[in-house]
Structure formats: structure tokens, C-alpha cells
Amino acid sequence: MRRGFTLIEVLVAFGLFGLVAAMTFAPVIYAVARVVEAEEAYSDAAALRRAALFMSRDVAGGLRLSRDIVRLIPHEEFGGDGDDTLIVASITPARQNIPAGSVVYRIVRKSFTTSVVPGLYRWVLPGVQPPDVKHDRLDEKAGQLIVPYVASMKLSAHAGRDWTNEYRGAIPLGLKIKMKRRKESEPQDAGVEEEFIFAFPR
């Protein structure tokens, strides 16, 4: 006389099948998660590299007729995040048939008064020379977003003897740019940080 499987036997069989499947697919799921993380980190590093190149091109093409071609203004936010500002005398506005002036790079952070996406922004200010730029009064909505979610930027110029984070003068021999990109949902110590050094031979 044949009899069927009991409910307990069926449940045990399904449980064992699930356990074997989980053990089989766990390494695959872990590997896929690692690949996704690596791709995101590469994407962040590539975005920061493009932004640094953009900044170095503006410095290299600085308007030589200006009194101060390059200005670095150091500032540190709460928590030690660098919030430096780069100002370069530029002919960029002249290419748009407006007076030569300045190009400014700085970070915009999320706040109650900010309605724009936080990140690294660039402003083109026609007719304003670097010494006259009010970097702390820039209209956030007038800036161009270069890379979203850049959490910090620290700048140093090599003026001939050593690196300095406060600079005002001709195009320096070198420019060091250190940036960190971190999504809003990530903890303070997370994110991708990159450092770039550019030389400007005279």
C-alpha cells in the first residue's frame, strides 16, 4: 500500500532545498554586490578627476593681465570638511562677448536656505577681477553644478618654496586639489576621496 508525503516531510524538503539554494547563490550575490560597489567608486573617482582637470585648465588659462590671477581662500566647515574657494582671472566671459572677469569654484552645501543640489559649483563673473570677488555672497542659483555631492574640497598652491592653502598672485608652480564625494545617505566617514596635483611650468 503506497502512501503520500506528509506535510512535515514536504516542509522539511522545501527547507533543505532553500538552504542548498542559499548556500549556492550567496557567493554570487556577494560578488555582484562587490562589483556594483567597485563601479560606484570608479564612477565617483572619475567624476572628481574630470572636475579637477576642469579647474586646472581654468588656472592654466588664467588671464595674465590681471593683478592677481589666482586666489585660494581656505575655509573649514564643522567636522573638518574642507570648503576652500578657487578664484581665477579668466577670459572665459570674453568668449561669450562679455567683459573678461573671474571664474569661481566652491562647494554648495545643503541647508535650509539652499534649494539647489549640493556639490561643486562654478561661477563665471564677467567684469569682476579676483580681488573684488565676494566669494561668500555668490548666488547659488547662478552657479553651474560641476559634480553633485562633493562633500569637501581642500586646495593648496606651490608658490616656489612650499605648499600653502592661502594664496594670491600669479599662476602658481603647482596646484593640489583634494576632494571627497559622499552621497547624502552615506555616513560622515564614507565616500570616495581623491587628490590631484597639477604643475604649471613658467
Secondary structure by P-SEA (a helix, b strand, c coil): ccccccaaaaaaaaaaaaaaaaaaaaaaaaaaaaaaaaaaaaaaaaaaaaaaaaaaaaaaaccccccccbbbbbbbccccccbbbbbbbccccccccccccbbbbbbbbbcccccccccbbbbbbccccccccccccccccccccccccccbbbbbbbcccccccccccccccbbbbbbbbbcccccccbbbbbbbbbbbcc
